[in-house]
Amino acid sequence: MFPKLPLREGDPPKFMETPYSQRRCIVRTLHLFAAVAYILCMQKSPCLKKTKKGLPARVLSHRLVYRGPIFWITSERVIEPSGVRVLREIVRHTGSVVILATTDGPREPHLLLECQYRHAADSYLLELPAGRIDKGEKALPAAKRELLEETGYTAKKWKQILKFYASPGFVAEPMTLFWARGLKPGPAQPEADEVIEQHLVPLSEALQMVLRGTIRDAKTISGVLWLALHQNSPKPRK
């Protein structure tokens, strides 16, 4: 099956001295083996399994470090599914909703963005409307409530499009992104500490803001890129 190399017993392989056709055959065979091995390893990867959750970590100890009105912090010693024994400090959260609210422009959709000061980032940021899911509240009612409170808008059509973690290394905050269409303006009902400017931005401009680094908020980048990809995807025939 494999071409024999012209070697004497005890000599190191002299690969470059073999004929070119044999070298090419050997290289192609090695590439094939490498590809098969890669596919087999990837199929075993827990990240590629269809099930949403793998084996849970074994929690050895659990301690509440801090509890505030919005989140709480735990310190946990665990044995993870990989066998690693480690101390994890985690910011716990009930979860958040993000609203990709769009209007139908003459050429492209326009996104409803908010500009507000974020002390953690020490700057003003452009963001999609978003907020916390209250205890016992479902994601969709929370999204409708947050859109109304922060912007005054209501929407006729709602669709869940993404669910993700912004920083899963230490923040256990699932974020659910909804696409809201058929917008109707109304009076906003912001909280006392919310000072929010609203901007309707064309999708192409928002995409350039992402690529230039003007938009730096992860949830907003996710929504803008999703919409840009959705708009450019082939539409199914009716």
HELIX and SHEET records of a PDB file:
HELIX    1   1 PHE A   15  GLU A   17  5                                   3    
HELIX    2   2 TYR A   20  LYS A   44  1                                  25    
HELIX    3   3 PRO A   46  LEU A   48  5                                   3    
HELIX    4   4 ALA A  139  THR A  151  1                                  13    
HELIX    5   5 LEU A  203  ARG A  212  1                                  10    
HELIX    6   6 ALA A  218  ASN A  232  1                                  15    
SHEET    1   A 4 ARG A  58  ARG A  67  0                                        
SHEET    2   A 4 TRP A  72  ILE A  79 -1                                        
SHEET    3   A 4 ARG A  85  ARG A  92 -1                                        
SHEET    4   A 4 VAL A 171  ALA A 172  1                                        
SHEET    1   B 4 SER A 123  GLU A 127  0                                        
SHEET    2   B 4 PRO A 109  ARG A 118 -1                                        
SHEET    3   B 4 SER A  96  ASP A 104 -1                                        
SHEET    4   B 4 ALA A 130  ARG A 132 -1                                        
SHEET    1   C 5 SER A 123  GLU A 127  0                                        
SHEET    2   C 5 PRO A 109  ARG A 118 -1                                        
SHEET    3   C 5 SER A  96  ASP A 104 -1                                        
SHEET    4   C 5 PRO A 174  LYS A 184  1                                        
SHEET    5   C 5 THR A 154  TYR A 165 -1                                        
SHEET    1   D 3 SER A 123  GLU A 127  0                                        
SHEET    2   D 3 PRO A 109  ARG A 118 -1                                        
SHEET    3   D 3 GLU A 197  PRO A 202 -1                                        
END                                                                             
